[in-house]
């Protein structure tokens, strides 16, 4: 049940990653303004975090609550006869600052990402629902006991009131809880940069592919390696920021082309049929006769490049594979390409360093 009063509202919500938890967790900093007081007290007891389509993702746990303004009579309280005592004040209200956590399991994180990728602007869109225990009072509705005041209450000080026997001081409505709702929006780039790596989804780590810096390495080969690494970085950014499979595969294909050109500059690949092809025998020599390693590199290079060549592109929809590649499949292809590039480069640098000692 959404809170029936019109005045309270969630005016700000900040979201960031929890820094002191093992499990994936969102930290929420929330401010609520305009909560009425005097005759009722609204106690925050927790909340729920939902996806934009209403699926429950997590319970919201309250770590801290701060009522304000500090020292104000408008702090949450029951005030005797406040309607008369504060008739000159247009409603008593207070603010509420909350520090909360929402723990997410793997399914919840995956669903958030799935919803993000399906919306037009690739934003994370969530719904936060705060729950309050509402305590009401009739203290401000005082009752004079007519005909008895002079006899029994002559000693009461001026301004005192009398409550009727049996009248409740505090009570709850049949609907015990009342709620406030707000939307939470996290822009796509911020989600990818600050949230995904920590939440354990899409933390597609750029491999540290060391560049050969020995004087014997041709400048041309070095530049091709630099181009390869930069294109791999662009491939990941394109995939996560635009969710465009075709553009990502194009960047991946270009990265593999640059990698092969670098190997050609090192006599590990050859020009053939207008393109570049890895020299299998020379690669076996690089791996000191371990053919299985050469097989892995050549097979992955050839297959991934083939998939990236016939991937869905605006100019070549007729040669796109069916069914279309899913985003997680493209992520895996990028990973495979990155690992064989790292394998070759690490091996080359290791062999080079040993030959110079």
SEDO-878050 format. One record per residue (C-alpha): residue number from 1; residue in three letters; x, y, z. Coordinates in steps of 0.02 Angstrom, whole numbers, plus 50000, padded with zeros to 5 digits. Example, Ala and Ser with C-alpha at 12.3 -4.5 7.8 and 13.67 -1.06 7.14 Angstrom:
+------+------+-------+-------+-------+
! resi ! resn !    px !    py !    pz !
+------+------+-------+-------+-------+
!    1 !  ALA ! 50615 ! 49775 ! 50390 !
!    2 !  SER ! 50684 ! 49947 ! 50357 !
+------+------+-------+-------+-------+
REM end
This chain:
+------+------+-------+-------+-------+
! resi ! resn !    px !    py !    pz !
+------+------+-------+-------+-------+
!    1 !  UNK ! 50000 ! 50000 ! 50000 !
!    2 !  UNK ! 50075 ! 50166 ! 49947 !
!    3 !  UNK ! 50074 ! 50296 ! 50085 !
!    4 !  UNK ! 49909 ! 50387 ! 50082 !
!    5 !  UNK ! 49975 ! 50558 ! 50130 !
!    6 !  UNK ! 50023 ! 50672 ! 49988 !
!    7 !  UNK ! 50167 ! 50763 ! 50073 !
!    8 !  UNK ! 50303 ! 50630 ! 50099 !
!    9 !  UNK ! 50413 ! 50597 ! 49948 !
!   10 !  UNK ! 50582 ! 50523 ! 49910 !
!   11 !  UNK ! 50681 ! 50671 ! 49846 !
!   12 !  UNK ! 50851 ! 50591 ! 49814 !
!   13 !  UNK ! 50926 ! 50419 ! 49794 !
!   14 !  UNK ! 51111 ! 50384 ! 49773 !
!   15 !  UNK ! 51170 ! 50211 ! 49724 !
!   16 !  UNK ! 51343 ! 50136 ! 49730 !
!   17 !  UNK ! 51428 ! 49970 ! 49760 !
!   18 !  UNK ! 51447 ! 49909 ! 49939 !
!   19 !  UNK ! 51631 ! 49914 ! 49984 !
!   20 !  UNK ! 51632 ! 49801 ! 50137 !
!   21 !  UNK ! 51534 ! 49648 ! 50083 !
!   22 !  UNK ! 51581 ! 49482 ! 50006 !
!   23 !  UNK ! 51416 ! 49455 ! 49915 !
!   24 !  UNK ! 51362 ! 49574 ! 49775 !
!   25 !  UNK ! 51274 ! 49720 ! 49856 !
!   26 !  UNK ! 51205 ! 49892 ! 49813 !
!   27 !  UNK ! 51222 ! 50033 ! 49940 !
!   28 !  UNK ! 51076 ! 50155 ! 49940 !
!   29 !  UNK ! 51077 ! 50330 ! 50014 !
!   30 !  UNK ! 50899 ! 50394 ! 50021 !
!   31 !  UNK ! 50818 ! 50556 ! 50079 !
!   32 !  UNK ! 50632 ! 50570 ! 50116 !
!   33 !  UNK ! 50552 ! 50739 ! 50147 !
!   34 !  UNK ! 50383 ! 50797 ! 50207 !
!   35 !  UNK ! 50341 ! 50658 ! 50330 !
!   36 !  UNK ! 50201 ! 50721 ! 50443 !
!   37 !  UNK ! 50218 ! 50706 ! 50630 !
!   38 !  UNK ! 50122 ! 50754 ! 50787 !
!   39 !  UNK ! 49979 ! 50632 ! 50772 !
!   40 !  UNK ! 50071 ! 50488 ! 50688 !
!   41 !  UNK ! 50245 ! 50413 ! 50682 !
!   42 !  UNK ! 50312 ! 50325 ! 50527 !
!   43 !  UNK ! 50453 ! 50205 ! 50568 !
!   44 !  UNK ! 50556 ! 50141 ! 50420 !
!   45 !  UNK ! 50572 ! 49952 ! 50431 !
!   46 !  UNK ! 50647 ! 49904 ! 50263 !
!   47 !  UNK ! 50599 ! 49894 ! 50082 !
!   48 !  UNK ! 50603 ! 49801 ! 49918 !
!   49 !  UNK ! 50703 ! 49825 ! 49759 !
!   50 !  UNK ! 50616 ! 49781 ! 49596 !
!   51 !  UNK ! 50662 ! 49775 ! 49413 !
!   52 !  UNK ! 50576 ! 49898 ! 49298 !
!   53 !  UNK ! 50450 ! 49764 ! 49250 !
!   54 !  UNK ! 50404 ! 49730 ! 49432 !
!   55 !  UNK ! 50508 ! 49575 ! 49470 !
!   56 !  UNK ! 50572 ! 49567 ! 49649 !
!   57 !  UNK ! 50762 ! 49574 ! 49653 !
!   58 !  UNK ! 50806 ! 49597 ! 49835 !
!   59 !  UNK ! 50750 ! 49651 ! 50006 !
!   60 !  UNK ! 50816 ! 49819 ! 50062 !
!   61 !  UNK ! 50899 ! 49819 ! 50233 !
!   62 !  UNK ! 50912 ! 49981 ! 50331 !
!   63 !  UNK ! 51083 ! 50009 ! 50410 !
!   64 !  UNK ! 51054 ! 50184 ! 50481 !
!   65 !  UNK ! 50913 ! 50310 ! 50494 !
!   66 !  UNK ! 50932 ! 50495 ! 50534 !
!   67 !  UNK ! 50784 ! 50606 ! 50571 !
!   68 !  UNK ! 50795 ! 50792 ! 50547 !
!   69 !  UNK ! 50808 ! 50933 ! 50563 !
!   70 !  UNK ! 50908 ! 50892 ! 50720 !
!   71 !  UNK ! 50829 ! 50954 ! 50880 !
!   72 !  UNK ! 50673 ! 51013 ! 50792 !
!   73 !  UNK ! 50503 ! 50990 ! 50869 !
!   74 !  UNK ! 50456 ! 50919 ! 50701 !
!   75 !  UNK ! 50558 ! 50763 ! 50735 !
!   76 !  UNK ! 50449 ! 50606 ! 50733 !
!   77 !  UNK ! 50343 ! 50611 ! 50889 !
!   78 !  UNK ! 50168 ! 50607 ! 50960 !
!   79 !  UNK ! 50125 ! 50781 ! 51024 !
!   80 !  UNK ! 49982 ! 50806 ! 51145 !
!   81 !  UNK ! 49849 ! 50919 ! 51072 !
!   82 !  UNK ! 49968 ! 50971 ! 50933 !
!   83 !  UNK ! 49828 ! 51028 ! 50819 !
!   84 !  UNK ! 49786 ! 51168 ! 50941 !
!   85 !  UNK ! 49959 ! 51197 ! 51014 !
!   86 !  UNK ! 50037 ! 51219 ! 50842 !
!   87 !  UNK ! 49891 ! 51290 ! 50747 !
!   88 !  UNK ! 50002 ! 51428 ! 50680 !
!   89 !  UNK ! 50115 ! 51302 ! 50594 !
!   90 !  UNK ! 50057 ! 51240 ! 50426 !
!   91 !  UNK ! 50087 ! 51056 ! 50463 !
!   92 !  UNK ! 50229 ! 50977 ! 50559 !
!   93 !  UNK ! 50347 ! 50878 ! 50448 !
!   94 !  UNK ! 50521 ! 50807 ! 50459 !
!   95 !  UNK ! 50653 ! 50733 ! 50344 !
!   96 !  UNK ! 50725 ! 50558 ! 50348 !
!   97 !  UNK ! 50897 ! 50504 ! 50285 !
!   98 !  UNK ! 50924 ! 50318 ! 50261 !
!   99 !  UNK ! 51078 ! 50212 ! 50228 !
!  100 !  UNK ! 51024 ! 50046 ! 50155 !
!  101 !  UNK ! 51091 ! 49889 ! 50072 !
!  102 !  UNK ! 51016 ! 49775 ! 49941 !
!  103 !  UNK ! 51105 ! 49608 ! 49921 !
!  104 !  UNK ! 51095 ! 49531 ! 49748 !
!  105 !  UNK ! 51117 ! 49350 ! 49697 !
!  106 !  UNK ! 51180 ! 49294 ! 49528 !
!  107 !  UNK ! 51007 ! 49277 ! 49453 !
!  108 !  UNK ! 50958 ! 49452 ! 49508 !
!  109 !  UNK ! 51115 ! 49529 ! 49435 !
!  110 !  UNK ! 51091 ! 49434 ! 49272 !
!  111 !  UNK ! 50910 ! 49490 ! 49260 !
!  112 !  UNK ! 50957 ! 49672 ! 49289 !
!  113 !  UNK ! 51084 ! 49660 ! 49148 !
!  114 !  UNK ! 50959 ! 49572 ! 49036 !
!  115 !  UNK ! 50832 ! 49711 ! 49063 !
!  116 !  UNK ! 50966 ! 49843 ! 49035 !
!  117 !  UNK ! 51013 ! 49770 ! 48868 !
!  118 !  UNK ! 50832 ! 49762 ! 48813 !
!  119 !  UNK ! 50790 ! 49946 ! 48839 !
!  120 !  UNK ! 50822 ! 50079 ! 48710 !
!  121 !  UNK ! 50952 ! 50179 ! 48806 !
!  122 !  UNK ! 51038 ! 50030 ! 48890 !
!  123 !  UNK ! 51008 ! 50102 ! 49063 !
!  124 !  UNK ! 50979 ! 50009 ! 49224 !
!  125 !  UNK ! 50802 ! 50049 ! 49280 !
!  126 !  UNK ! 50747 ! 49992 ! 49452 !
!  127 !  UNK ! 50603 ! 50025 ! 49571 !
!  128 !  UNK ! 50629 ! 50055 ! 49756 !
!  129 !  UNK ! 50487 ! 50031 ! 49879 !
!  130 !  UNK ! 50516 ! 50088 ! 50059 !
!  131 !  UNK ! 50405 ! 50014 ! 50194 !
!  132 !  UNK ! 50351 ! 50106 ! 50352 !
!  133 !  UNK ! 50266 ! 50045 ! 50510 !
!  134 !  UNK ! 50133 ! 50177 ! 50542 !
!  135 !  UNK ! 50088 ! 50213 ! 50724 !
!  136 !  UNK ! 49939 ! 50328 ! 50750 !
!  137 !  UNK ! 49877 ! 50413 ! 50908 !
!  138 !  UNK ! 49721 ! 50500 ! 50971 !
!  139 !  UNK ! 49815 ! 50599 ! 51104 !
!  140 !  UNK ! 49788 ! 50759 ! 51007 !
!  141 !  UNK ! 49598 ! 50728 ! 51013 !
!  142 !  UNK ! 49575 ! 50767 ! 51196 !
!  143 !  UNK ! 49413 ! 50734 ! 51289 !
!  144 !  UNK ! 49349 ! 50841 ! 51431 !
!  145 !  UNK ! 49249 ! 50745 ! 51560 !
!  146 !  UNK ! 49110 ! 50869 ! 51580 !
!  147 !  UNK ! 49039 ! 50891 ! 51754 !
!  148 !  UNK ! 49184 ! 50809 ! 51839 !
!  149 !  UNK ! 49328 ! 50927 ! 51801 !
!  150 !  UNK ! 49297 ! 51043 ! 51947 !
!  151 !  UNK ! 49275 ! 50902 ! 52071 !
!  152 !  UNK ! 49420 ! 50789 ! 52025 !
!  153 !  UNK ! 49542 ! 50893 ! 51923 !
!  154 !  UNK ! 49542 ! 51063 ! 52006 !
!  155 !  UNK ! 49729 ! 51046 ! 52039 !
!  156 !  UNK ! 49775 ! 51019 ! 51856 !
!  157 !  UNK ! 49888 ! 51156 ! 51787 !
!  158 !  UNK ! 49829 ! 51272 ! 51653 !
!  159 !  UNK ! 49837 ! 51193 ! 51482 !
!  160 !  UNK ! 49815 ! 51016 ! 51546 !
!  161 !  UNK ! 49695 ! 50902 ! 51454 !
!  162 !  UNK ! 49600 ! 50748 ! 51505 !
!  163 !  UNK ! 49588 ! 50588 ! 51403 !
!  164 !  UNK ! 49436 ! 50479 ! 51408 !
!  165 !  UNK ! 49461 ! 50312 ! 51494 !
!  166 !  UNK ! 49480 ! 50169 ! 51370 !
!  167 !  UNK ! 49538 ! 50281 ! 51230 !
!  168 !  UNK ! 49694 ! 50211 ! 51140 !
!  169 !  UNK ! 49855 ! 50309 ! 51148 !
!  170 !  UNK ! 49935 ! 50216 ! 51002 !
!  171 !  UNK ! 49859 ! 50106 ! 50869 !
!  172 !  UNK ! 49890 ! 50038 ! 50696 !
!  173 !  UNK ! 49772 ! 50032 ! 50551 !
!  174 !  UNK ! 49714 ! 49864 ! 50481 !
!  175 !  UNK ! 49841 ! 49894 ! 50343 !
!  176 !  UNK ! 49994 ! 49893 ! 50457 !
!  177 !  UNK ! 50124 ! 49952 ! 50331 !
!  178 !  UNK ! 50126 ! 50102 ! 50218 !
!  179 !  UNK ! 50248 ! 50127 ! 50075 !
!  180 !  UNK ! 50337 ! 50253 ! 49967 !
!  181 !  UNK ! 50400 ! 50217 ! 49791 !
!  182 !  UNK ! 50531 ! 50293 ! 49679 !
!  183 !  UNK ! 50622 ! 50249 ! 49519 !
!  184 !  UNK ! 50810 ! 50224 ! 49511 !
!  185 !  UNK ! 50903 ! 50252 ! 49347 !
!  186 !  UNK ! 51087 ! 50212 ! 49319 !
!  187 !  UNK ! 51162 ! 50265 ! 49152 !
!  188 !  UNK ! 51237 ! 50127 ! 49046 !
!  189 !  UNK ! 51419 ! 50187 ! 49045 !
!  190 !  UNK ! 51418 ! 50211 ! 49235 !
!  191 !  UNK ! 51343 ! 50038 ! 49260 !
!  192 !  UNK ! 51474 ! 49958 ! 49149 !
!  193 !  UNK ! 51619 ! 50053 ! 49227 !
!  194 !  UNK ! 51574 ! 50055 ! 49412 !
!  195 !  UNK ! 51452 ! 49913 ! 49443 !
!  196 !  UNK ! 51475 ! 49765 ! 49326 !
!  197 !  UNK ! 51656 ! 49724 ! 49370 !
!  198 !  UNK ! 51614 ! 49715 ! 49556 !
!  199 !  UNK ! 51448 ! 49625 ! 49536 !
!  200 !  UNK ! 51536 ! 49487 ! 49441 !
!  201 !  UNK ! 51442 ! 49504 ! 49276 !
!  202 !  UNK ! 51521 ! 49569 ! 49119 !
!  203 !  UNK ! 51684 ! 49601 ! 49210 !
!  204 !  UNK ! 51770 ! 49562 ! 49050 !
!  205 !  UNK ! 51948 ! 49598 ! 49105 !
!  206 !  UNK ! 52068 ! 49667 ! 48978 !
!  207 !  UNK ! 52212 ! 49544 ! 48975 !
!  208 !  UNK ! 52383 ! 49615 ! 49007 !
!  209 !  UNK ! 52465 ! 49578 ! 48841 !
!  210 !  UNK ! 52645 ! 49638 ! 48857 !
!  211 !  UNK ! 52721 ! 49727 ! 48710 !
!  212 !  UNK ! 52895 ! 49673 ! 48652 !
!  213 !  UNK ! 53015 ! 49818 ! 48676 !
!  214 !  UNK ! 53181 ! 49739 ! 48629 !
!  215 !  UNK ! 53281 ! 49838 ! 48500 !
!  216 !  UNK ! 53272 ! 49690 ! 48382 !
!  217 !  UNK ! 53083 ! 49704 ! 48366 !
!  218 !  UNK ! 53036 ! 49797 ! 48207 !
!  219 !  UNK ! 52941 ! 49958 ! 48235 !
!  220 !  UNK ! 52811 ! 49898 ! 48112 !
!  221 !  UNK ! 52775 ! 49741 ! 48213 !
!  222 !  UNK ! 52767 ! 49842 ! 48373 !
!  223 !  UNK ! 52638 ! 49959 ! 48298 !
!  224 !  UNK ! 52532 ! 49812 ! 48240 !
!  225 !  UNK ! 52532 ! 49742 ! 48417 !
!  226 !  UNK ! 52480 ! 49911 ! 48486 !
!  227 !  UNK ! 52340 ! 49918 ! 48359 !
!  228 !  UNK ! 52285 ! 49742 ! 48407 !
!  229 !  UNK ! 52270 ! 49782 ! 48592 !
!  230 !  UNK ! 52178 ! 49946 ! 48558 !
!  231 !  UNK ! 52054 ! 49858 ! 48444 !
!  232 !  UNK ! 52020 ! 49725 ! 48576 !
!  233 !  UNK ! 51982 ! 49863 ! 48700 !
!  234 !  UNK ! 51866 ! 49946 ! 48575 !
!  235 !  UNK ! 51780 ! 49780 ! 48542 !
!  236 !  UNK ! 51733 ! 49762 ! 48725 !
!  237 !  UNK ! 51676 ! 49942 ! 48740 !
!  238 !  UNK ! 51568 ! 49930 ! 48585 !
!  239 !  UNK ! 51486 ! 49771 ! 48645 !
!  240 !  UNK ! 51444 ! 49833 ! 48819 !
!  241 !  UNK ! 51400 ! 50014 ! 48779 !
!  242 !  UNK ! 51303 ! 49991 ! 48616 !
!  243 !  UNK ! 51255 ! 49807 ! 48627 !
!  244 !  UNK ! 51286 ! 49801 ! 48440 !
!  245 !  UNK ! 51343 ! 49627 ! 48394 !
!  246 !  UNK ! 51388 ! 49670 ! 48214 !
!  247 !  UNK ! 51500 ! 49817 ! 48259 !
!  248 !  UNK ! 51585 ! 49716 ! 48395 !
!  249 !  UNK ! 51624 ! 49574 ! 48276 !
!  250 !  UNK ! 51693 ! 49697 ! 48149 !
!  251 !  UNK ! 51812 ! 49768 ! 48279 !
!  252 !  UNK ! 51860 ! 49591 ! 48332 !
!  253 !  UNK ! 51898 ! 49542 ! 48152 !
!  254 !  UNK ! 52005 ! 49698 ! 48132 !
!  255 !  UNK ! 52100 ! 49655 ! 48292 !
!  256 !  UNK ! 52139 ! 49481 ! 48225 !
!  257 !  UNK ! 52195 ! 49555 ! 48059 !
!  258 !  UNK ! 52316 ! 49671 ! 48149 !
!  259 !  UNK ! 52379 ! 49525 ! 48254 !
!  260 !  UNK ! 52417 ! 49423 ! 48099 !
!  261 !  UNK ! 52507 ! 49571 ! 48020 !
!  262 !  UNK ! 52614 ! 49585 ! 48177 !
!  263 !  UNK ! 52657 ! 49401 ! 48165 !
!  264 !  UNK ! 52698 ! 49424 ! 47981 !
!  265 !  UNK ! 52823 ! 49559 ! 48028 !
!  266 !  UNK ! 52904 ! 49430 ! 48143 !
!  267 !  UNK ! 52903 ! 49292 ! 48010 !
!  268 !  UNK ! 52766 ! 49197 ! 48102 !
!  269 !  UNK ! 52635 ! 49227 ! 47967 !
!  270 !  UNK ! 52631 ! 49244 ! 47778 !
!  271 !  UNK ! 52531 ! 49335 ! 47645 !
!  272 !  UNK ! 52414 ! 49219 ! 47552 !
!  273 !  UNK ! 52268 ! 49248 ! 47432 !
!  274 !  UNK ! 52267 ! 49434 ! 47468 !
!  275 !  UNK ! 52260 ! 49407 ! 47656 !
!  276 !  UNK ! 52365 ! 49352 ! 47803 !
!  277 !  UNK ! 52386 ! 49174 ! 47865 !
!  278 !  UNK ! 52479 ! 49110 ! 48018 !
!  279 !  UNK ! 52629 ! 49001 ! 47973 !
!  280 !  UNK ! 52594 ! 48840 ! 48066 !
!  281 !  UNK ! 52770 ! 48769 ! 48056 !
!  282 !  UNK ! 52850 ! 48929 ! 48119 !
!  283 !  UNK ! 52724 ! 48935 ! 48259 !
!  284 !  UNK ! 52770 ! 48758 ! 48310 !
!  285 !  UNK ! 52951 ! 48815 ! 48317 !
!  286 !  UNK ! 52901 ! 48960 ! 48428 !
!  287 !  UNK ! 52818 ! 48837 ! 48548 !
!  288 !  UNK ! 52975 ! 48728 ! 48541 !
!  289 !  UNK ! 52890 ! 48584 ! 48453 !
!  290 !  UNK ! 52729 ! 48581 ! 48555 !
!  291 !  UNK ! 52607 ! 48559 ! 48411 !
!  292 !  UNK ! 52455 ! 48559 ! 48525 !
!  293 !  UNK ! 52486 ! 48741 ! 48570 !
!  294 !  UNK ! 52506 ! 48787 ! 48387 !
!  295 !  UNK ! 52345 ! 48693 ! 48348 !
!  296 !  UNK ! 52251 ! 48790 ! 48481 !
!  297 !  UNK ! 52311 ! 48958 ! 48414 !
!  298 !  UNK ! 52279 ! 48921 ! 48230 !
!  299 !  UNK ! 52109 ! 48840 ! 48260 !
!  300 !  UNK ! 52042 ! 48979 ! 48371 !
!  301 !  UNK ! 52114 ! 49115 ! 48259 !
!  302 !  UNK ! 52037 ! 49037 ! 48103 !
!  303 !  UNK ! 51867 ! 48996 ! 48178 !
!  304 !  UNK ! 51843 ! 49159 ! 48272 !
!  305 !  UNK ! 51895 ! 49261 ! 48121 !
!  306 !  UNK ! 51774 ! 49162 ! 48013 !
!  307 !  UNK ! 51630 ! 49195 ! 48133 !
!  308 !  UNK ! 51677 ! 49379 ! 48144 !
!  309 !  UNK ! 51684 ! 49391 ! 47954 !
!  310 !  UNK ! 51508 ! 49325 ! 47926 !
!  311 !  UNK ! 51433 ! 49409 ! 48078 !
!  312 !  UNK ! 51280 ! 49521 ! 48066 !
!  313 !  UNK ! 51328 ! 49689 ! 47991 !
!  314 !  UNK ! 51214 ! 49823 ! 47919 !
!  315 !  UNK ! 51298 ! 49806 ! 47749 !
!  316 !  UNK ! 51296 ! 49616 ! 47745 !
!  317 !  UNK ! 51138 ! 49551 ! 47828 !
!  318 !  UNK ! 51121 ! 49413 ! 47698 !
!  319 !  UNK ! 51277 ! 49321 ! 47758 !
!  320 !  UNK ! 51240 ! 49333 ! 47944 !
!  321 !  UNK ! 51237 ! 49164 ! 48031 !
!  322 !  UNK ! 51072 ! 49094 ! 48094 !
!  323 !  UNK ! 51025 ! 49102 ! 48232 !
!  324 !  UNK ! 51103 ! 49269 ! 48275 !
!  325 !  UNK ! 51243 ! 49269 ! 48403 !
!  326 !  UNK ! 51196 ! 49313 ! 48581 !
!  327 !  UNK ! 51294 ! 49446 ! 48673 !
!  328 !  UNK ! 51372 ! 49322 ! 48793 !
!  329 !  UNK ! 51432 ! 49219 ! 48645 !
!  330 !  UNK ! 51520 ! 49371 ! 48571 !
!  331 !  UNK ! 51598 ! 49403 ! 48742 !
!  332 !  UNK ! 51668 ! 49226 ! 48739 !
!  333 !  UNK ! 51738 ! 49249 ! 48563 !
!  334 !  UNK ! 51828 ! 49406 ! 48620 !
!  335 !  UNK ! 51898 ! 49307 ! 48766 !
!  336 !  UNK ! 51960 ! 49167 ! 48655 !
!  337 !  UNK ! 52046 ! 49289 ! 48538 !
!  338 !  UNK ! 52125 ! 49383 ! 48683 !
!  339 !  UNK ! 52195 ! 49225 ! 48760 !
!  340 !  UNK ! 52280 ! 49160 ! 48603 !
!  341 !  UNK ! 52355 ! 49331 ! 48572 !
!  342 !  UNK ! 52421 ! 49332 ! 48750 !
!  343 !  UNK ! 52485 ! 49154 ! 48731 !
!  344 !  UNK ! 52585 ! 49197 ! 48575 !
!  345 !  UNK ! 52651 ! 49361 ! 48643 !
!  346 !  UNK ! 52703 ! 49291 ! 48813 !
!  347 !  UNK ! 52791 ! 49146 ! 48726 !
!  348 !  UNK ! 52878 ! 49261 ! 48602 !
!  349 !  UNK ! 52941 ! 49379 ! 48738 !
!  350 !  UNK ! 52999 ! 49233 ! 48844 !
!  351 !  UNK ! 53096 ! 49156 ! 48699 !
!  352 !  UNK ! 53168 ! 49326 ! 48655 !
!  353 !  UNK ! 53227 ! 49360 ! 48832 !
!  354 !  UNK ! 53313 ! 49190 ! 48842 !
!  355 !  UNK ! 53400 ! 49214 ! 48676 !
!  356 !  UNK ! 53474 ! 49380 ! 48734 !
!  357 !  UNK ! 53545 ! 49312 ! 48898 !
+------+------+-------+-------+-------+
REM end
